[in-house]
Amino acid sequence: MLPEANFVFFYNNLVELSIYNIGFLIFDMRYIEPTRVKVLMMMFFATGIMGVIIGLSAVTPPNLKIMITLMSMINIGLGAFFTFLYLTQIKADPDKRKKKKKPKSDK
């Protein structure tokens, strides 16, 4: 294979995975029930806030302060991601195959 062809192949893959296409990838995600997303949001935010409080408190050993605080910031970031999903998610259409058909009445 020619080196130019290799470059074109990797360039096309890079363009497809670039930051400009990430917005379109997020909306291709599966629909998640709002109650599940809310529970995940609350779980990540609560553990993140508790981690920041514990990580910055005086009882935490000095060698663990940064690690606990950084991990709790990751949890807060995940909570923000699920908040974004909750706010931008489009309601799923009900499945028409599962809907019962009304019997036609004879007149």
Residue, then its C-alpha position, 0 to 999 in steps of 0.5 A: m500500500l502506498p504511504e499516501a493511501n495510509f495517510v488518507f485512511f488515517y485522516n478519514n478515521l480522524v475526521e470521523l472521530s473528531i470533536y465536531n462529530i461527538g455531538f451527533l454520536i451522543f444523540d444516537m444513544r439508546y433511550i434511557e428511562p428518565t427515572r433511571v437517569k435521575v437515579l444515576m444523576m443523584m448517585f454520582f452527584a452525591t458521591g462526588i460531593m461527599g468525596v470532595i468533603i471527605g477529601l478536603s477534610a482534616v481527617t483524611p491522610p495527606n497522601l490520599k487527599i488529592m486522589i480522593t478529591l480527583m476521583s470525586m471530581i470525576n463523579i461530579g463530571l459523570g453526574a453532569f454528563f447524565t444531567f446532559l443526557y436527561l435534559t437532551q434526551i428525546k422521548a421514545d415513541p411507543d412500539k406500535r407492534k405491542k398496541k392492541k387493536k380494537p375489534k371492529s363492531d358490527k353495525 
